[in-house]
Amino acid sequence: MKQTIRLRVNGDTYEVAVPPWRTLNEVLREDLRLTGTKRGCGDGDCGACTVLLDGRSVTSCLMLAVEAVGHEVTTVEGLATARDALHPVQAEFIAAGAIQCGYCTPGMELSAAYLLSRNPSPTDDEIRRGLSGNLCRCTGYQKIFEAVRRASDRLKGAAPPDAAAGDPAAGGPAGGDPSGGGARP
């Protein structure tokens, strides 16, 4: 039996009729058509479905939509502060080349935004821990870590460090790692 619920997502309120067992991920993707939130493993292990709930990082595949009633949900579509401007995390993922296939990117960006909201100056170990619930099979993580460091600088008002050292076109190795990859966090 369906019940009508009111969800607040990315600043907008939606009324949706859903069975009580539907996950937040299913409602976001199928009913609200916010497909930036991915469905990966369905078990909460990969982080592709990460959203922010009242500013806190959660896996939407493990949360029932009815549990989100009365809370603010932020998806990657709502991370940007204005329609024509990306959030600094999103901009720095692009600038650092931290996106390859893009499947993990929305969850990574939301986890990074959550980390930086709690810790504006994370160490590399803190970044590794902050993103440990998100898996990426493409990037080798080094460019993702660089993007988070750059976003940290940008959010604090400092100009991001010159990326030329990690830019193969500028003569540096990709991601600052001669192999072009890196270890999983």
N, C-alpha and C positions, 0 to 999 in steps of 0.2 A: 504494500500500500504506500503510495506516494504522500509526502507531506510538503507543504510549501514553506520554504525557508528564505530568509533574507540574508544575503551575503554582501559584505562590503569589500570590494576588490579594487585595488588601485584608485581609491578615492570615490568610486561609484558604487551605488547600491543596486543589487539585482535580486529579483524574486524568482525562485526556481522551484519547480515541483520535482522532488527527488525521492527515491526509495531510501530509507534510513541507512542502508548498507553501502551506498555509493561513496566512493572516496572523493576527497577534495580534488585530487588529480583528474578524475573522470569528469567531474562537474566543470572544472576550469577549462579542460580541453574540449569536451563534447557539447556542453550546454552553453558556456560563455564564449567558446571559440578562441580562448587564449592559449594558443598552441605553442607558445614559447616554453611553457612548462612541459617538459618531456616525460614520457613514461619509459623508464629503463627496465630495471630488474623487477619492479613490483614488490620488492621485499625490503626497501629502505637501505640497501647496501651501496648503491652506485651514486646517489645524489643528483641524478639527472632531473628529478622531480622537485628539487628544493624550491621552496617559496619562503617568504617572510610572513610570520603571523605575529602581529603586534610588534614588528621589528625583530623578532627572533627567528632564526633559521629552523625550518621543519621540513620533513619529507612528506610531500602531499600524497604519496601513494599509500602511506600508512595511517593517514588521518581521514576520518569520515567527514563528509561535507557538513553534516549537522553539528560537528564539533567546532566548526569555524564561525557559527552564528554568534554575533556579538563581538567579533574580533575583526581587525583590519588585516586583510590579506594583500600582500604585494607580490606580484609576479614580475618577471623580467620586463614585461611590457610597461609596468608602472615604475620601474626603477629610475628612469630618467626624470629629472625635475621639471622639464618643460618639453613640449612636443617637438621642438626643433633643436634640443640639446641633449646629448647623451649624459648619463651619470659619469663621473670621473672614472669609476671602475670600468664601465663599458668602453669609454674612450681609450683608456690605457690598455685594455685587452687588445684593441685594434692596433694601437701604436706599437705595442710590444710584439705583435705577431703571435699572440697567445691563442689564436683561434685557428683550428684546422678544419676538421669535419663539422664542428659547431654543435654537435649533439650534447656535449656536457657543458657547453658555455653558459647557458642561462643559470644552471644550478651553481656553477663555479662563481659566476659574477654575484649572485645573491649571497652565497656563503662568504665571499670576499667582502661584500658590502656590510654584512653582519659583523664580521671580524673587525673591520675598520671602524664601525660604529662603537664597538666596545674597547678597541685598542688601536688608537690612531697611529701608533708607531711600533708595529709588531716586528720582532726579530724574524729571521728566516725560520727558526724552529717554531715560533708561534704561528707563522703563516702555514707551515707544513701541518701543524696540528689543526689550525682553523679550517683547512681545506681537506682534512683527512677523510671526511665522509663523502668526498666527491672523487670519482674515478674518471681518468682520461686515458684513452688508449692511443692517442695520436701525438700529443705534444711533447711528452717527456718532462712536463711540469716546469722546466726552467723558465720558459717564457711566461708561464702563468705566474710564477713567483715574482718575476721581474715586473709584470703588469700590476700586481698587488703592491709592490714597493713603490712603483711610480704613482699609483692612485693614492697611496698614503701621503706621498709628498704633495701631490696636487690638492688633496683635501685639506692639508695643513697650510695651504697657500704658497708652498714652495714650487718652483718650476721642477718638473720631473727631470731626473738626471739624463744627461746625454746618452742616448741609446746606441750611439755609433760603435761602442765597444762590443755590443752584441749583434751588430748588423753586418751580415756577410757582405752586403753591397759596399759597406764602408771599410772592408778589410778585416773585420773582427769575426770570430766564430759565432755561429748561431747560438743564441741563448747563453753566451759566455762559456760554452762547453765545447771543446774541440770536436766531440762526436756529434754535436748538433742536438743531443737529447739530454736526458738526465734520469735520475732515479725517481721512482714513485715515492711520494711522501710517506 
